[in-house]
Amino acid sequence: MRVLLIGATGNVGLRLCSALLTHGHTVIAYVRSTSKLESALPRDAFTRLTVVNGDAMDANAIKSAILDHSCDAVVNASGLAALAPWGSSTLPAIVSAVLKAAGEAGEVQKRPLRVWVLGGMTALHYPGTQKPLASYLPIFREHVGNLALLKSIPSETIEWSMLCPMTMVPETENVAFPLKSSRGKLVASRDIPPNFNNSVLKYIPLIGGTLHLMTNASRYETSLEQNADLIAEDLETRESKFIGAAVGIIDPAR
Ligand SMILES: NC(=O)c1ccc[n+]([C@@H]2O[C@H](COP(=O)([O-])OP(=O)(O)OC[C@H]3O[C@@H](n4cnc5c(N)ncnc54)[C@H](OP(=O)(O)O)[C@@H]3O)[C@@H](O)[C@H]2O)c1
């Protein structure tokens, strides 16, 4: 696919550059600083990219980038959710601009764009309920709002997915190209964390759900490389099982 990658200079974005190229995609990297991108990527990877400069809150500039480069897909790795429930960041404004741009560009191209947005684990449902994990552990709540925005979009407008990782760690400090992961493929599921361990803790009044979640949380650490590979592999086909879903992931080795 022809992929507009927004936030290519970030932790996830840099691995996505490498992963998307490794999976044979054409990558248009949308960044604020070309020199930052160039200095963080292996030369072989950087020279294969087309770079567009712009701000991720500028819907018109993103729409132009999609149309100028005839993109089929957009991946948003820009912005960073606020940790504390009282915190705020530019992430909601970024996601809103990206979705507006992708929706309008899809109308012009007469085909909905495939869109991946980075979210976080607390946007997933607590298994067996329709409540987000953020109701039990109120951190990174901005992802919950972004997911609600995605769900409000008519399905014929954008074919979206939100990747919902817990902490992601680098496997190597320098980004490798082609992308390699020594950790293997992630197991993924729609809307809930896969392989969530059951526990009697959940029956404790008031704090049971929170304790249950906290005993599970550390099992959900994955690597940046694994996550980038999942998105890049998924974009090899339009027939994704993750369209219209928040995607929970776990490293089966953990
Ligand atoms: N890292 C984790 O462990 C983790 C875990 C779960 C979820 N997530 C989510 O994954 C996403 C990416 O995380 P990350 O760790 O890769 O973040 P990061 O390293 O802080 O990268 C953020 C990226 O956003 C770009 N950006 C920010 N504001 C922008 C703007 N107005 N216009 C254009 N670009 C802008 C930054 O560009 P500059 O280089 O120009 O500043 C950078 O490329 C976030 O939504 C985060 O909440 C991360």
The ligand as a Gaussian input file, in Angstrom:
#p B3LYP/6-31G(d) Opt

LIG

0 1
 N        5.753000       4.229000      24.033000
 C        4.935000       3.423000      24.678000
 O        5.345000       2.572000      25.496000
 C        3.447000       3.492000      24.399000
 C        2.593000       2.553000      24.994000
 C        1.233000       2.579000      24.700000
 C        0.752000       3.536000      23.824000
 N        1.596000       4.453000      23.274000
 C        1.041000       5.460000      22.338000
 O        1.695000       5.334000      21.099000
 C        1.798000       6.613000      20.475000
 C        3.220000       6.903000      20.080000
 O        4.059000       6.777000      21.223000
 P        5.624000       7.049000      21.119000
 O        6.244000       6.464000      22.340000
 O        6.135000       6.653000      19.774000
 O        5.658000       8.646000      21.253000
 P        6.896000       9.628000      20.966000
 O        8.175000       8.885000      20.874000
 O        6.770000      10.747000      21.964000
 O        6.581000      10.187000      19.505000
 C        5.618000      11.129000      19.300000
 C        5.684000      11.551000      17.857000
 O        4.648000      12.505000      17.649000
 C        5.187000      13.575000      16.890000
 N        4.384000      14.765000      17.111000
 C        3.904000      15.238000      18.291000
 N        3.170000      16.334000      18.075000
 C        3.190000      16.547000      16.732000
 C        2.624000      17.540000      15.892000
 N        1.844000      18.532000      16.393000
 N        2.840000      17.451000      14.562000
 C        3.611000      16.454000      14.050000
 N        4.176000      15.490000      14.790000
 C        3.970000      15.558000      16.111000
 C        6.613000      13.711000      17.396000
 O        7.332000      14.472000      16.468000
 P        8.678000      15.272000      16.849000
 O        9.791000      14.269000      16.729000
 O        8.733000      16.342000      15.819000
 O        8.523000      15.789000      18.263000
 C        6.999000      12.236000      17.440000
 O        7.324000      11.785000      16.145000
 C        1.188000       7.613000      21.473000
 O       -0.166000       7.828000      21.173000
 C        1.305000       6.884000      22.802000
 O        0.366000       7.376000      23.754000
 C        2.923000       4.457000      23.526000

